[in-house]
Each structure stands twice: as C-alpha cells, then as structure tokens.
Amino acid sequence: MAYMNTTTANTTSVFARVGGTLEALATRYKQHRLYRETFDGLSALSNRELADLGLSRSELRRVAWESSRG
C-alpha cells in the first residue's frame, strides 16, 4: 500500500513580515495618539462639565481607551 504525504510550507517573505510589523506599529501609534488626545481633552474639563457628560474622573481612562480602539 502506498501513501502520499503532501506538505506545503506557508512561508512569508521577510519583506512581507517587516511590512506587517511596521503596519502594526503604525496602527498602535495612531491608537495611542488618539487615546492621549481624548484623555487630555477630557482631563481639561471641570468636574461639573464631566458630570454634564455623565462621566466622572475615574472613567476617563476607560472612555479614552474605548474611543481609541473604535
């Protein structure tokens, strides 16, 4: 009885891997920049203004994180 084993290697070029890594870094940078802008903007508001928005200071990090991640 004969057996045939077919194995294919899923190889990605070095350039594709580097490109993917750079793309991931660019995405993380954009997300972090949006997080900082949102957090800084909300931090500049007074407690009264935050209350008008239905937020407290303890929620600012979560709100900024959620807004930066879409």
Backbone as CSV, one residue per row, in Angstrom:
resi,resn,N_x,N_y,N_z,CA_x,CA_y,CA_z,C_x,C_y,C_z
1,MET,0.844,-1.154,0.000,0.000,0.000,0.000,0.906,1.238,0.000
2,ALA,0.613,2.171,-0.839,1.424,3.373,-0.961,0.701,4.546,-0.301
3,TYR,1.492,5.363,0.356,0.956,6.559,0.989,1.618,7.776,0.375
4,MET,0.829,8.816,0.253,1.379,10.062,-0.275,1.152,11.147,0.777
5,ASN,2.193,11.792,1.127,2.126,12.848,2.125,2.473,14.163,1.446
6,THR,1.533,15.075,1.417,1.767,16.358,0.783,1.815,17.424,1.865
7,THR,2.939,18.051,1.999,3.117,19.109,2.980,3.533,20.370,2.241
8,THR,2.815,21.417,2.508,3.184,22.696,1.910,3.603,23.643,3.017
9,ALA,4.646,24.323,2.770,5.144,25.285,3.757,4.510,26.641,3.470
10,ASN,3.968,27.212,4.498,3.368,28.530,4.372,4.437,29.559,4.731
11,THR,5.230,29.897,3.763,6.320,30.825,4.026,5.940,32.212,3.552
12,THR,6.310,33.166,4.346,6.087,34.565,4.022,7.454,35.216,3.887
13,SER,7.552,36.062,2.896,8.847,36.696,2.683,9.201,37.612,3.852
14,VAL,10.465,37.851,3.991,10.947,38.728,5.056,10.362,40.125,4.895
15,PHE,10.255,40.575,3.657,9.724,41.912,3.405,8.254,42.014,3.811
16,ALA,7.499,40.955,3.588,6.092,40.960,3.987,5.968,40.989,5.502
17,ARG,6.821,40.247,6.200,6.772,40.242,7.667,7.179,41.598,8.233
18,VAL,8.212,42.194,7.660,8.652,43.525,8.109,7.551,44.543,7.830
19,GLY,6.941,44.450,6.658,5.851,45.361,6.316,4.678,45.216,7.263
20,GLY,4.345,43.973,7.624,3.263,43.738,8.574,3.578,44.296,9.944
21,THR,4.829,44.153,10.352,5.250,44.682,11.646,5.176,46.208,11.655
22,LEU,5.629,46.834,10.587,5.575,48.293,10.509,4.132,48.795,10.475
23,GLU,3.281,48.068,9.788,1.869,48.440,9.736,1.230,48.335,11.128
24,ALA,1.575,47.284,11.861,1.053,47.116,13.220,1.554,48.233,14.139
25,LEU,2.816,48.600,13.993,3.374,49.692,14.804,2.680,51.015,14.488
26,ALA,2.423,51.257,13.209,1.751,52.498,12.812,0.338,52.547,13.391
27,THR,-0.349,51.421,13.372,-1.702,51.355,13.929,-1.679,51.627,15.419
28,ARG,-0.738,50.993,16.137,-0.623,51.214,17.586,-0.306,52.673,17.898
29,TYR,0.563,53.287,17.104,0.919,54.686,17.322,-0.312,55.578,17.149
30,LYS,-1.091,55.338,16.096,-2.294,56.137,15.861,-3.298,55.956,16.992
31,GLN,-3.455,54.720,17.469,-4.367,54.465,18.580,-3.895,55.176,19.845
32,HIS,-2.602,55.129,20.104,-2.067,55.782,21.303,-2.228,57.299,21.215
33,ARG,-1.980,57.844,20.036,-2.134,59.291,19.856,-3.582,59.712,20.086
34,LEU,-4.533,58.937,19.563,-5.943,59.252,19.779,-6.314,59.109,21.252
35,TYR,-5.774,58.091,21.916,-6.010,57.906,23.346,-5.532,59.138,24.118
36,ARG,-4.297,59.579,23.838,-3.740,60.729,24.560,-4.559,61.989,24.296
37,GLU,-4.952,62.214,23.051,-5.740,63.407,22.726,-7.080,63.388,23.461
38,THR,-7.719,62.237,23.471,-9.013,62.110,24.145,-8.853,62.282,25.648
39,PHE,-7.872,61.593,26.220,-7.657,61.680,27.672,-7.300,63.102,28.080
40,ASP,-6.404,63.740,27.341,-6.006,65.109,27.684,-7.177,66.076,27.558
41,GLY,-7.984,65.898,26.516,-9.138,66.763,26.325,-10.156,66.602,27.443
42,LEU,-10.427,65.361,27.833,-11.372,65.131,28.924,-10.801,65.587,30.267
43,SER,-9.504,65.426,30.454,-8.876,65.844,31.709,-8.941,67.351,31.899
44,ALA,-8.996,68.086,30.801,-9.030,69.547,30.883,-10.406,70.061,31.327
45,LEU,-11.421,69.199,31.265,-12.759,69.621,31.667,-12.875,69.671,33.181
46,SER,-13.756,70.533,33.658,-14.001,70.614,35.105,-14.887,69.437,35.523
47,ASN,-14.961,69.209,36.822,-15.820,68.141,37.330,-17.278,68.376,36.947
48,ARG,-17.679,69.612,36.930,-19.061,69.962,36.551,-19.316,69.611,35.085
49,GLU,-18.374,69.958,34.215,-18.542,69.643,32.793,-18.553,68.128,32.560
50,LEU,-17.708,67.406,33.282,-17.707,65.946,33.172,-19.038,65.368,33.649
51,ALA,-19.573,65.924,34.742,-20.860,65.457,35.253,-21.973,65.712,34.238
52,ASP,-21.898,66.829,33.526,-22.880,67.123,32.482,-22.833,66.074,31.365
53,LEU,-21.650,65.516,31.140,-21.492,64.468,30.129,-21.810,63.082,30.690
54,GLY,-22.065,63.030,31.984,-22.361,61.755,32.622,-21.111,60.958,32.956
55,LEU,-19.993,61.649,33.144,-18.714,60.994,33.432,-18.149,61.469,34.760
56,SER,-17.311,60.637,35.333,-16.526,61.057,36.499,-15.054,60.904,36.123
57,ARG,-14.184,61.492,36.900,-12.751,61.439,36.592,-12.222,60.011,36.545
58,SER,-12.807,59.139,37.350,-12.323,57.760,37.380,-12.616,57.003,36.088
59,GLU,-13.478,57.523,35.252,-13.836,56.854,33.995,-13.047,57.347,32.792
60,LEU,-12.226,58.355,32.973,-11.578,58.984,31.828,-10.683,58.018,31.059
61,ARG,-9.891,57.221,31.760,-9.004,56.285,31.065,-9.791,55.281,30.239
62,ARG,-10.862,54.753,30.819,-11.672,53.768,30.098,-12.318,54.390,28.869
63,VAL,-12.873,55.585,29.016,-13.531,56.253,27.898,-12.507,56.552,26.795
64,ALA,-11.335,57.039,27.174,-10.299,57.334,26.177,-9.829,56.058,25.500
65,TRP,-9.695,54.976,26.266,-9.256,53.695,25.705,-10.292,53.185,24.693
66,GLU,-11.549,53.208,25.079,-12.608,52.727,24.186,-12.705,53.568,22.929
67,SER,-12.517,54.875,23.047,-12.605,55.724,21.857,-11.435,55.493,20.911
68,SER,-10.282,55.153,21.456,-9.113,54.944,20.596,-9.137,53.589,19.914
69,ARG,-9.878,52.646,20.450,-9.937,51.304,19.870,-11.123,51.123,18.951
70,GLY,-11.944,52.159,18.831,-13.051,52.129,17.887,-14.195,51.388,18.386
